[in-house]
């Protein structure tokens, strides 16, 4: 659904393509998919950008439903702490996070960590859905104070 709403794998097509253009110095462009889930997006990006290394990170092991290209790998990790690793500083040309809001403990920290992990000119795509709660009769539920019925 998000792929069709975005008109492809990602929004900001020009910015992403510019960030992931092969470099004249032959250094590798790198993509990080935070909360990769099934890994499908990371696999598709690795196919679209075969010169880039794509890393998918999730709390649960990824069980791919299709063949994983050699430029794509998956690691176990927590979005709340993984970017604290100094080796990630300035390491990525693109970072994507979709539908991870429920698992983030401190959004400000996440944004600071992403900023540090991006190379100059890097792109961060953050996509979240509209979060709402509904009652048993499908009526929207508003916020309640603690202790209210």
N, C-alpha and C positions, 0 to 999 in steps of 0.2 A: 504494500500500500504506500509506504513512504517513497519507494522507488518511482512509482507512477506519479505521485504528487510532486516530486522533485524533477520529474522529466528525465530521469536517469539515476545513476548511482549517487550523485551529489549535487548540491546547489552550488552556485558561484563557479560555474564551469570555467570561465576564463581565469579566475584567480587560482583554482586548483590546477589547471593545466599549466599555468605559468610557474607555479611552485614545484610542479613535478616534471618539468622539462628536463631532459638529460643535460648534464653540465659539461661544459667544454673541458674541464679538468678531470673528467671521468669519475668524479666522486659520486657515490650512490645516493640517490634521493630516497628518503625514508618516510613511511606512512605508519601511524599508530592508530588502531581502532580500539578505543576504550569501551569495554563492555561488549565484546564482539559477538556474544551469544552463539548462534549457529556457525558463525564464521563466514557465512555466504558473502557478505559485503567485502570482507578482506580478500577472499578468493577472487571475487569479480574485479576488485581494484588491481590485484596482482596480475590478472589477465589483461586488463586494459593498459596497465603501465608495467610491462615486463622488465623494464630497466630499473624499477624501483623495488626496494625491499619493503614488504608489508608485514607488520606485526600486529596480531590480534591478541588482546588481553582480556581475560574474563576470570571470574571466581570459580567457574566450573570448567572441566575439561571440554574442549570442542570435539564434537564427533561430526566431521564434515560429511555432507551428503553428496559431494562430488570430489573429483581429484584435486588435490592441493598443488598449485604450481610451486616450483622450486624456490621462487622468490617470496613465498608466503610462509610464515610460521606462526604458531600459537603458543602462548605461555599462560600459566596460571598466575593470577595476581589480583590485587585489590586496587581499584581506581583511587581510593582514599590514601593509599600509601606508596604505590609503585613508583610514582614520579619523584619520590624523595631520593631515589637512587641517583647519585651524582653522575653516573655514566649516561643518564638521559638528558643532561643539561645541553641544550642546543643540538639535540640529536635528530629532530624530526622536521620535515618540510610540510607535513600535513598531519593534523590530529583530528580524528572524528569521534564524537560521542553522541549516541542516539539512545533516547529512552533510558537514561541511567539515573534520573533524578531521585528515585526512591532509594537508591543505594548510596547516595552521597551524604556524608556526615557534615561536611563544611564546604559549601560551594565556593566561598571566597578562596579557601586554600586550593581547591581544585583549579580554579582559574589562574591563581599565581603559579601553581606547578606547571600548568599547560604553557603559560607564558615563558617560563624558564626552559621548558623542553623544546620549544619551537626554535628553529633557526631563523635568522633575519629573513623577512619576506615570507615566512611560513603562514599557513592557513589553518584556522581552527573552525571546524563546523560542529555546532552544538544544536541538536534537534530534540525537542521534547514535545510530547503531546499535551493536550489539555487534560489536566488531572481533575476528576470530579468523582464524588461519591453519590450513589443513588440508593434509595430505600427499596423495600420489598415490592412496592408497586411502581417502581421505576421513576419515582419523583426525586428531583435533585435534593440532596441534603446539604444544608449550610454548615458553617463552622459552629461548634458547640463548645460551651465552657466546660472545663473539667467538672464532673459531678452532675451535670445536667442529664436528664433522661434522653 
